[in-house]
Amino acid sequence: MNGPVRTRTFKSGNSVAVRLPRALGVGPDETLAISRQGDVLTARRIPSAAEEAERLARFRTGLDALKKLPGPAAVEQRDPIEFPDRPGL
Protein backbone atom coordinates (compact mmCIF):
# COMPACT_ATOMS: atom_id res chain seq x y z
CA MET A 1 0.00 0.00 0.00
CA ASN A 2 1.46 3.30 -1.08
CA GLY A 3 0.43 6.59 0.43
CA PRO A 4 -2.10 7.44 3.09
CA VAL A 5 -5.61 6.04 3.20
CA ARG A 6 -8.54 8.25 4.14
CA THR A 7 -11.08 6.87 6.58
CA ARG A 8 -13.51 8.17 9.16
CA THR A 9 -13.94 7.38 12.81
CA PHE A 10 -17.19 5.90 14.10
CA LYS A 11 -18.82 5.36 17.47
CA SER A 12 -18.57 1.87 18.94
CA GLY A 13 -20.23 1.72 22.35
CA ASN A 14 -18.67 4.50 24.42
CA SER A 15 -15.51 4.56 22.30
CA VAL A 16 -14.47 6.05 19.00
CA ALA A 17 -13.11 3.48 16.53
CA VAL A 18 -11.48 3.41 13.12
CA ARG A 19 -11.36 0.59 10.56
CA LEU A 20 -7.92 -0.35 9.24
CA PRO A 21 -7.69 -1.56 5.62
CA ARG A 22 -6.53 -5.12 5.07
CA ALA A 23 -3.68 -3.78 2.92
CA LEU A 24 -2.01 -2.41 6.06
CA GLY A 25 -1.32 -5.98 7.16
CA VAL A 26 -2.90 -5.82 10.61
CA GLY A 27 -4.78 -9.04 11.31
CA PRO A 28 -7.61 -9.67 13.74
CA ASP A 29 -6.90 -10.02 17.47
CA GLU A 30 -3.51 -8.27 17.30
CA THR A 31 -2.34 -5.97 20.05
CA LEU A 32 -1.46 -2.40 19.09
CA ALA A 33 0.14 0.39 21.09
CA ILE A 34 -1.32 3.75 20.10
CA SER A 35 0.32 7.05 21.01
CA ARG A 36 -0.50 10.65 20.20
CA GLN A 37 1.75 13.65 19.68
CA GLY A 38 -0.24 16.68 18.67
CA ASP A 39 -2.28 15.77 15.60
CA VAL A 40 -0.27 12.62 14.88
CA LEU A 41 -1.57 9.22 15.99
CA THR A 42 0.92 6.35 15.80
CA ALA A 43 -0.18 2.72 15.95
CA ARG A 44 2.56 0.18 16.57
CA ARG A 45 2.02 -3.59 16.54
CA ILE A 46 3.14 -5.37 19.70
CA PRO A 47 4.53 -8.84 18.91
CA SER A 48 3.20 -11.88 20.77
CA ALA A 49 5.32 -13.64 23.39
CA ALA A 50 6.00 -16.48 20.91
CA GLU A 51 7.23 -14.01 18.27
CA GLU A 52 9.50 -12.32 20.81
CA ALA A 53 10.91 -15.70 21.89
CA GLU A 54 11.64 -16.60 18.26
CA ARG A 55 13.29 -13.22 17.64
CA LEU A 56 15.46 -13.69 20.74
CA ALA A 57 16.44 -17.21 19.62
CA ARG A 58 17.50 -15.86 16.19
CA PHE A 59 19.51 -13.12 17.93
CA ARG A 60 21.28 -15.65 20.13
CA THR A 61 22.08 -17.85 17.11
CA GLY A 62 23.62 -14.86 15.33
CA LEU A 63 25.53 -13.86 18.45
CA ASP A 64 26.93 -17.39 18.81
CA ALA A 65 28.07 -17.28 15.17
CA LEU A 66 29.83 -13.96 15.81
CA LYS A 67 31.58 -15.35 18.88
CA LYS A 68 32.99 -18.22 16.76
CA LEU A 69 34.72 -15.81 14.37
CA PRO A 70 38.47 -15.46 14.88
CA GLY A 71 39.72 -12.33 16.58
CA PRO A 72 42.16 -9.93 14.93
CA ALA A 73 45.85 -10.77 15.09
CA ALA A 74 46.64 -7.23 16.21
CA VAL A 75 44.82 -4.00 16.81
CA GLU A 76 45.89 -1.20 14.50
CA GLN A 77 46.71 2.09 16.19
CA ARG A 78 45.26 5.26 14.72
CA ASP A 79 47.19 8.43 14.17
CA PRO A 80 46.19 11.12 16.63
CA ILE A 81 43.60 13.60 15.37
CA GLU A 82 44.98 17.09 15.02
CA PHE A 83 42.42 19.85 15.42
CA PRO A 84 43.30 23.15 13.74
CA ASP A 85 43.35 26.30 15.81
CA ARG A 86 40.19 28.24 14.92
CA PRO A 87 40.15 31.50 16.82
CA GLY A 88 36.75 33.06 17.37
CA LEU A 89 34.79 29.78 17.35
TIMI-2910 file (N, C-alpha, C, CB; in pm, 1 decimal, decimal comma, always signed):
<rs>
+----------+----------+----------+----------+----------+----------+----------+----------+----------+----------+----------+----------+------+
!      n_x !      n_y !      n_z !     ca_x !     ca_y !     ca_z !      c_x !      c_y !      c_z !     cb_x !     cb_y !     cb_z ! resn !
+----------+----------+----------+----------+----------+----------+----------+----------+----------+----------+----------+----------+------+
!    +85,5 !   -117,2 !     +0,0 !     +0,0 !     +0,0 !     +0,0 !    +89,5 !   +122,7 !     +0,0 !    -97,0 !     +0,3 !   +122,3 !  Met !
!    +67,1 !   +207,8 !    -95,7 !   +146,3 !   +330,2 !   -107,7 !    +59,8 !   +449,7 !    -72,4 !   +204,7 !   +345,3 !   -250,3 !  Asn !
!   +114,2 !   +536,0 !    +10,7 !    +43,2 !   +658,9 !    +43,2 !    -61,5 !   +639,5 !   +151,5 !    -21,7 !   +714,2 !    -79,8 !  Gly !
!   -110,8 !   +750,2 !   +201,8 !   -209,7 !   +744,2 !   +309,2 !   -347,2 !   +700,7 !   +258,0 !   -220,5 !   +879,8 !   +377,5 !  Pro !
!   -425,0 !   +645,9 !   +348,7 !   -561,3 !   +604,2 !   +320,0 !   -653,4 !   +690,8 !   +403,4 !   -583,1 !   +452,0 !   +349,8 !  Val !
!   -756,8 !   +743,2 !   +340,1 !   -854,0 !   +825,4 !   +414,0 !   -963,4 !   +735,6 !   +468,9 !   -915,1 !   +936,6 !   +323,1 !  Arg !
!  -1000,0 !   +759,7 !   +592,9 !  -1107,9 !   +687,3 !   +657,7 !  -1173,4 !   +779,1 !   +757,9 !  -1056,7 !   +558,4 !   +725,7 !  Thr !
!  -1281,8 !   +735,8 !   +816,0 !  -1350,9 !   +816,7 !   +916,4 !  -1366,2 !   +735,6 !  +1044,1 !  -1489,6 !   +863,9 !   +864,5 !  Arg !
!  -1368,7 !   +803,7 !  +1154,2 !  -1393,9 !   +737,8 !  +1280,7 !  -1543,4 !   +711,0 !  +1293,1 !  -1342,4 !   +823,3 !  +1399,4 !  Thr !
!  -1578,2 !   +618,6 !  +1382,3 !  -1719,3 !   +590,2 !  +1409,8 !  -1734,1 !   +554,5 !  +1556,5 !  -1773,0 !   +475,1 !  +1319,3 !  Phe !
!  -1852,8 !   +563,3 !  +1605,7 !  -1882,5 !   +535,6 !  +1746,6 !  -1905,1 !   +385,7 !  +1762,7 !  -2007,6 !   +616,8 !  +1795,6 !  Lys !
!  -1839,9 !   +327,7 !  +1861,4 !  -1857,0 !   +186,5 !  +1893,7 !  -1872,4 !   +177,0 !  +2044,9 !  -1735,8 !    +99,3 !  +1842,1 !  Ser !
!  -1996,7 !   +167,6 !  +2091,2 !  -2023,3 !   +172,1 !  +2234,7 !  -1992,5 !   +310,5 !  +2285,6 !  -1940,7 !    +66,0 !  +2311,1 !  Gly !
!  -1907,2 !   +320,9 !  +2388,6 !  -1867,0 !   +450,5 !  +2441,9 !  -1732,2 !   +496,2 !  +2385,9 !  -1860,6 !   +444,4 !  +2593,5 !  Asn !
!  -1682,0 !   +424,8 !  +2286,4 !  -1550,8 !   +456,1 !  +2230,0 !  -1563,7 !   +505,9 !  +2086,9 !  -1459,5 !   +333,1 !  +2234,8 !  Ser !
!  -1457,2 !   +567,3 !  +2040,0 !  -1446,5 !   +604,7 !  +1899,5 !  -1351,9 !   +503,9 !  +1836,1 !  -1395,2 !   +754,1 !  +1880,9 !  Val !
!  -1389,8 !   +451,6 !  +1718,4 !  -1310,8 !   +348,0 !  +1653,0 !  -1278,1 !   +390,2 !  +1510,2 !  -1385,9 !   +213,0 !  +1653,8 !  Ala !
!  -1183,9 !   +318,5 !  +1451,1 !  -1147,6 !   +340,8 !  +1311,7 !  -1120,4 !   +203,6 !  +1250,0 !  -1022,2 !   +436,7 !  +1298,4 !  Val !
!  -1162,6 !   +184,3 !  +1126,3 !  -1136,4 !    +59,4 !  +1055,7 !  -1002,4 !    +71,9 !   +983,2 !  -1251,9 !    +25,8 !   +955,3 !  Arg !
!   -920,8 !    -33,3 !   +991,7 !   -792,1 !    -35,2 !   +923,7 !   -803,7 !   -123,4 !   +799,4 !   -679,2 !    -86,4 !  +1018,5 !  Leu !
!   -761,6 !    -75,2 !   +683,8 !   -769,0 !   -155,6 !   +562,3 !   -682,4 !   -280,6 !   +571,7 !   -727,0 !    -72,7 !   +442,3 !  Pro !
!   -726,3 !   -386,0 !   +506,5 !   -652,6 !   -512,3 !   +506,9 !   -512,2 !   -493,9 !   +449,8 !   -728,5 !   -618,9 !   +427,0 !  Arg !
!   -497,2 !   -401,9 !   +356,5 !   -367,8 !   -378,2 !   +292,4 !   -259,8 !   -332,3 !   +390,5 !   -383,3 !   -275,1 !   +183,1 !  Ala !
!   -300,0 !   -282,7 !   +506,7 !   -201,2 !   -240,7 !   +606,2 !   -137,2 !   -359,8 !   +676,9 !   -266,1 !   -148,8 !   +708,8 !  Leu !
!   -193,5 !   -477,8 !   +661,7 !   -132,5 !   -598,3 !   +716,2 !   -157,0 !   -621,8 !   +864,1 !    +11,8 !   -593,6 !   +692,8 !  Gly !
!   -257,7 !   -558,6 !   +920,7 !   -290,3 !   -582,0 !  +1060,9 !   -403,3 !   -683,1 !  +1064,4 !   -329,8 !   -449,1 !  +1134,9 !  Val !
!   -377,4 !   -798,6 !  +1125,2 !   -478,2 !   -903,6 !  +1130,6 !   -569,8 !   -887,2 !  +1250,6 !   -412,0 !  -1039,8 !  +1134,3 !  Gly !
!   -670,3 !   -973,2 !  +1259,5 !   -761,3 !   -967,5 !  +1373,9 !   -691,8 !  -1013,2 !  +1501,9 !   -885,3 !  -1053,7 !  +1347,8 !  Pro !
!   -738,9 !   -963,7 !  +1613,3 !   -689,9 !  -1001,9 !  +1746,9 !   -542,4 !   -971,8 !  +1768,4 !   -713,7 !  -1148,5 !  +1769,8 !  Asp !
!   -489,0 !   -869,5 !  +1704,4 !   -351,0 !   -827,1 !  +1729,5 !   -352,3 !   -713,0 !  +1829,3 !   -279,9 !   -784,2 !  +1597,8 !  Glu !
!   -245,6 !   -702,4 !  +1906,3 !   -233,6 !   -597,1 !  +2005,3 !   -155,5 !   -481,0 !  +1945,4 !   -165,5 !   -649,2 !  +2133,8 !  Thr !
!   -210,0 !   -360,2 !  +1960,1 !   -146,1 !   -239,8 !  +1908,9 !   -122,1 !   -143,3 !  +2024,1 !   -232,3 !   -173,6 !  +1798,4 !  Leu !
!    -11,5 !    -71,6 !  +2017,2 !    +14,0 !    +38,9 !  +2109,4 !    -11,5 !   +166,7 !  +2030,0 !   +162,1 !    +34,4 !  +2169,2 !  Ala !
!    -97,0 !   +252,7 !  +2080,1 !   -132,2 !   +375,1 !  +2009,7 !    -86,8 !   +493,1 !  +2094,4 !   -285,6 !   +382,0 !  +1980,4 !  Ile !
!    -14,5 !   +585,4 !  +2030,5 !    +31,6 !   +705,4 !  +2100,9 !     -8,1 !   +827,1 !  +2019,4 !   +186,0 !   +702,1 !  +2124,5 !  Ser !
!    -10,8 !   +940,7 !  +2086,1 !    -50,0 !  +1064,6 !  +2020,2 !    +49,7 !  +1173,7 !  +2054,3 !   -192,7 !  +1106,4 !  +2061,3 !  Arg !
!    +91,6 !  +1246,0 !  +1950,9 !   +174,9 !  +1364,5 !  +1967,9 !   +114,5 !  +1472,7 !  +1880,5 !   +326,0 !  +1336,9 !  +1930,7 !  Gln !
!    +45,3 !  +1564,4 !  +1942,2 !    -23,7 !  +1668,4 !  +1867,0 !   -133,1 !  +1608,6 !  +1782,4 !    +73,8 !  +1746,0 !  +1779,8 !  Gly !
!   -127,8 !  +1631,8 !  +1651,7 !   -228,1 !  +1577,5 !  +1560,2 !   -189,0 !  +1441,1 !  +1503,2 !   -251,4 !  +1674,4 !  +1447,0 !  Asp !
!    -76,0 !  +1386,8 !  +1545,1 !    -27,1 !  +1261,9 !  +1487,6 !    -58,9 !  +1145,0 !  +1579,9 !   +124,1 !  +1269,7 !  +1461,5 !  Val !
!   -131,0 !  +1046,8 !  +1527,1 !   -156,5 !   +921,7 !  +1598,6 !    -65,4 !   +815,5 !  +1539,4 !   -307,7 !   +878,9 !  +1589,0 !  Leu !
!     +2,6 !   +740,5 !  +1625,2 !    +92,2 !   +635,4 !  +1580,1 !    +45,4 !   +503,9 !  +1638,3 !   +238,7 !   +664,8 !  +1620,2 !  Thr !
!    +20,2 !   +406,0 !  +1551,4 !    -18,5 !   +271,7 !  +1594,9 !    +98,3 !   +179,3 !  +1566,3 !   -149,4 !   +222,1 !  +1522,8 !  Ala !
!   +142,7 !   +108,6 !  +1668,6 !   +256,0 !    +17,9 !  +1657,4 !   +212,6 !   -120,2 !  +1703,3 !   +377,1 !    +68,6 !  +1740,4 !  Arg !
!   +238,4 !   -221,7 !  +1619,7 !   +201,5 !   -358,9 !  +1653,9 !   +293,1 !   -411,0 !  +1764,0 !   +208,7 !   -450,4 !  +1529,3 !  Arg !
!   +235,6 !   -476,3 !  +1862,3 !   +313,9 !   -536,9 !  +1969,8 !   +320,7 !   -687,3 !  +1942,4 !   +250,8 !   -506,7 !  +2111,8 !  Ile !
!   +440,8 !   -741,7 !  +1922,5 !   +453,0 !   -884,2 !  +1890,9 !   +408,7 !   -972,0 !  +2007,2 !   +596,6 !   -917,6 !  +1853,1 !  Pro !
!   +362,2 !  -1092,7 !  +1973,6 !   +320,3 !  -1188,0 !  +2077,2 !   +444,3 !  -1240,3 !  +2149,2 !   +237,9 !  -1306,2 !  +2015,3 !  Ser !
!   +421,5 !  -1307,7 !  +2261,8 !   +531,9 !  -1363,8 !  +2338,8 !   +607,1 !  -1468,1 !  +2256,5 !   +480,2 !  -1425,9 !  +2469,6 !  Ala !
!   +535,0 !  -1546,1 !  +2174,4 !   +600,2 !  -1647,6 !  +2090,9 !   +689,2 !  -1581,6 !  +1985,4 !   +494,5 !  -1737,7 !  +2022,7 !  Ala !
!   +642,2 !  -1472,0 !  +1925,7 !   +723,4 !  -1400,9 !  +1826,8 !   +847,5 !  -1341,7 !  +1891,0 !   +641,7 !  -1290,5 !  +1759,2 !  Glu !
!   +834,4 !  -1287,6 !  +2010,7 !   +950,1 !  -1231,9 !  +2081,3 !  +1050,4 !  -1341,3 !  +2116,0 !   +905,4 !  -1159,1 !  +2209,0 !  Glu !
!  +1000,4 !  -1458,8 !  +2156,7 !  +1090,5 !  -1570,0 !  +2189,0 !  +1166,1 !  -1615,5 !  +2064,9 !  +1011,9 !  -1687,9 !  +2249,4 !  Ala !
!  +1097,8 !  -1620,9 !  +1950,1 !  +1164,1 !  -1660,3 !  +1825,6 !  +1269,1 !  -1557,3 !  +1784,6 !  +1060,8 !  -1678,0 !  +1713,1 !  Glu !
!  +1235,1 !  -1429,1 !  +1798,4 !  +1329,4 !  -1322,4 !  +1763,9 !  +1453,9 !  -1329,7 !  +1852,8 !  +1261,9 !  -1183,9 !  +1777,7 !  Arg !
!  +1433,8 !  -1356,2 !  +1981,9 !  +1546,0 !  -1368,6 !  +2074,3 !  +1631,8 !  -1490,2 !  +2040,1 !  +1495,4 !  -1378,5 !  +2218,6 !  Leu !
!  +1568,9 !  -1601,0 !  +2000,7 !  +1644,2 !  -1720,9 !  +1962,4 !  +1728,7 !  -1693,5 !  +1838,5 !  +1548,7 !  -1839,3 !  +1936,7 !  Ala !
!  +1672,7 !  -1621,4 !  +1739,1 !  +1750,1 !  -1585,6 !  +1619,4 !  +1867,4 !  -1495,2 !  +1656,3 !  +1659,9 !  -1515,8 !  +1515,2 !  Arg !
!  +1844,3 !  -1402,2 !  +1748,1 !  +1950,7 !  -1311,8 !  +1792,9 !  +2063,2 !  -1391,3 !  +1858,6 !  +1895,0 !  -1206,1 !  +1891,5 !  Phe !
!  +2026,2 !  -1485,2 !  +1944,2 !  +2127,8 !  -1565,2 !  +2013,5 !  +2206,6 !  -1650,0 !  +1915,1 !  +2062,7 !  -1654,8 !  +2119,4 !  Arg !
!  +2138,7 !  -1705,1 !  +1812,8 !  +2207,5 !  -1784,9 !  +1711,2 !  +2310,1 !  -1699,1 !  +1637,9 !  +2106,4 !  -1845,2 !  +1611,1 !  Thr !
!  +2269,4 !  -1577,3 !  +1600,5 !  +2362,3 !  -1486,1 !  +1533,3 !  +2477,5 !  -1446,2 !  +1622,6 !  +2289,6 !  -1362,4 !  +1486,4 !  Gly !
!  +2448,5 !  -1424,1 !  +1750,3 !  +2553,0 !  -1386,2 !  +1845,1 !  +2652,7 !  -1500,0 !  +1862,8 !  +2491,8 !  -1347,6 !  +1980,7 !  Leu !
!  +2603,5 !  -1623,8 !  +1869,6 !  +2693,2 !  -1739,1 !  +1881,2 !  +2782,7 !  -1749,8 !  +1758,4 !  +2612,5 !  -1868,9 !  +1899,6 !  Asp !
!  +2726,5 !  -1723,1 !  +1639,7 !  +2807,1 !  -1727,8 !  +1517,0 !  +2915,5 !  -1620,8 !  +1520,1 !  +2717,7 !  -1709,5 !  +1392,4 !  Ala !
!  +2882,4 !  -1502,5 !  +1570,5 !  +2983,2 !  -1395,8 !  +1580,6 !  +3093,8 !  -1432,7 !  +1678,9 !  +2917,4 !  -1264,0 !  +1623,6 !  Leu !
!  +3057,5 !  -1497,4 !  +1788,1 !  +3158,2 !  -1534,9 !  +1887,8 !  +3256,2 !  -1638,8 !  +1833,1 !  +3090,3 !  -1588,9 !  +2013,6 !  Lys !
!  +3212,7 !  -1719,2 !  +1734,6 !  +3299,1 !  -1822,3 !  +1676,3 !  +3398,8 !  -1765,4 !  +1576,3 !  +3214,8 !  -1928,1 !  +1608,8 !  Lys !
!  +3378,4 !  -1642,0 !  +1532,4 !  +3471,6 !  -1581,1 !  +1437,4 !  +3606,0 !  -1556,5 !  +1504,6 !  +3414,3 !  -1448,8 !  +1381,5 !  Leu !
!  +3715,0 !  -1569,6 !  +1427,4 !  +3846,8 !  -1546,0 !  +1488,0 !  +3867,0 !  -1397,6 !  +1517,4 !  +3958,9 !  -1597,4 !  +1395,4 !  Pro !
!  +3939,9 !  -1370,6 !  +1622,1 !  +3971,6 !  -1232,9 !  +1658,0 !  +4084,7 !  -1179,7 !  +1572,1 !  +4008,5 !  -1223,0 !  +1805,9 !  Gly !
!  +4106,1 !  -1049,8 !  +1573,2 !  +4215,6 !   -992,7 !  +1492,9 !  +4350,9 !  -1031,9 !  +1551,8 !  +4203,5 !   -838,3 !  +1485,5 !  Pro !
!  +4449,3 !  -1042,9 !  +1463,2 !  +4584,9 !  -1076,8 !  +1508,7 !  +4643,2 !   -963,2 !  +1591,1 !  +4676,8 !  -1108,0 !  +1388,7 !  Ala !
!  +4614,1 !   -839,7 !  +1549,5 !  +4664,4 !   -722,8 !  +1620,8 !  +4565,3 !   -608,6 !  +1600,4 !  +4807,9 !   -682,9 !  +1571,3 !  Ala !
!  +4568,8 !   -516,5 !  +1692,0 !  +4482,4 !   -399,7 !  +1680,9 !  +4564,5 !   -285,3 !  +1624,9 !  +4419,5 !   -361,8 !  +1818,4 !  Val !
!  +4517,6 !   -229,1 !  +1515,1 !  +4589,0 !   -120,2 !  +1450,5 !  +4570,0 !     +8,4 !  +1530,0 !  +4541,0 !   -101,9 !  +1305,1 !  Glu !
!  +4678,0 !    +82,0 !  +1546,8 !  +4671,5 !   +208,6 !  +1619,2 !  +4645,0 !   +322,0 !  +1521,4 !  +4802,0 !   +234,0 !  +1698,0 !  Gln !
!  +4555,0 !   +409,5 !  +1555,8 !  +4526,1 !   +525,6 !  +1471,8 !  +4623,8 !   +638,6 !  +1499,5 !  +4382,7 !   +573,6 !  +1494,2 !  Arg !
!  +4641,4 !   +721,9 !  +1396,8 !  +4719,1 !   +843,5 !  +1417,0 !  +4634,2 !   +939,4 !  +1499,4 !  +4762,2 !   +908,0 !  +1280,3 !  Asp !
!  +4697,1 !  +1017,5 !  +1583,3 !  +4618,6 !  +1112,5 !  +1662,7 !  +4551,5 !  +1216,0 !  +1573,0 !  +4708,0 !  +1182,5 !  +1766,5 !  Pro !
!  +4434,2 !  +1259,2 !  +1612,8 !  +4360,3 !  +1360,4 !  +1536,7 !  +4413,0 !  +1497,7 !  +1576,5 !  +4205,4 !  +1349,8 !  +1562,1 !  Ile !
!  +4448,4 !  +1574,9 !  +1475,1 !  +4497,8 !  +1709,4 !  +1502,1 !  +4388,0 !  +1808,3 !  +1466,9 !  +4628,2 !  +1739,5 !  +1421,8 !  Glu !
!  +4345,5 !  +1885,4 !  +1565,6 !  +4242,3 !  +1984,6 !  +1542,0 !  +4308,1 !  +2119,2 !  +1514,0 !  +4145,8 !  +1994,2 !  +1662,6 !  Phe !
!  +4268,8 !  +2184,5 !  +1404,9 !  +4330,4 !  +2315,0 !  +1373,6 !  +4283,3 !  +2420,8 !  +1474,3 !  +4295,0 !  +2359,4 !  +1227,7 !  Pro !
!  +4370,5 !  +2517,9 !  +1493,5 !  +4334,9 !  +2630,3 !  +1581,1 !  +4239,7 !  +2720,3 !  +1504,5 !  +4462,3 !  +2710,0 !  +1628,6 !  Asp !
!  +4119,0 !  +2741,4 !  +1558,9 !  +4019,3 !  +2823,6 !  +1491,8 !  +3975,4 !  +2934,2 !  +1586,3 !  +3897,8 !  +2738,4 !  +1445,8 !  Arg !
!  +4047,6 !  +3043,8 !  +1589,1 !  +4014,8 !  +3150,1 !  +1681,8 !  +3876,8 !  +3208,6 !  +1649,6 !  +4122,3 !  +3259,4 !  +1677,6 !  Pro !
!  +3805,2 !  +3244,3 !  +1752,3 !  +3674,8 !  +3306,2 !  +1736,5 !  +3560,2 !  +3206,5 !  +1732,6 !  +3673,3 !  +3387,6 !  +1612,7 !  Gly !
!  +3588,1 !  +3077,7 !  +1735,6 !  +3479,2 !  +2978,3 !  +1734,5 !  +3460,7 !  +2917,8 !  +1870,4 !  +3506,4 !  +2868,1 !  +1632,8 !  Leu !
+----------+----------+----------+----------+----------+----------+----------+----------+----------+----------+----------+----------+------+
</rs>
